[in-house]
Amino acid sequence: MAKKPIDYSKAVLYKIFNRKNSNIYYIGYTTNFTEKKKIIRKKIKYSTDELYFKIRDCPNEFLGIEIIKKIPKNDKFDLDNIINDLNYKIKRNPRLCFD
């Protein structure tokens, strides 16, 4: 069965962050936020990736996953460039603000 093409015009930026101190762990994009939240919650429990080890240190009641804004784009390349730039910035300033 062929994969369904991704409609990047429905993309949203989201962040995984600590509600208590506002530190952002990760910024990503998805075209299905509800499904992405389920995947992230599962990865937080089971992934051995360094990012998820860091997130596990945050008590669950303070962990937040929310949409930053809609960013409709035409292709994955545009979105990847945006995400790479933002994740570089949050490594330097984990309390990065979004307007």
Secondary structure by P-SEA (a helix, b strand, c coil): ccccccccccbbbbbbccccccccccccccccaaaaaaaaaaaaaccccaaaaaaaacccccbbbbbccccccccaaaaaaaaaaaaaaaaaccccccc
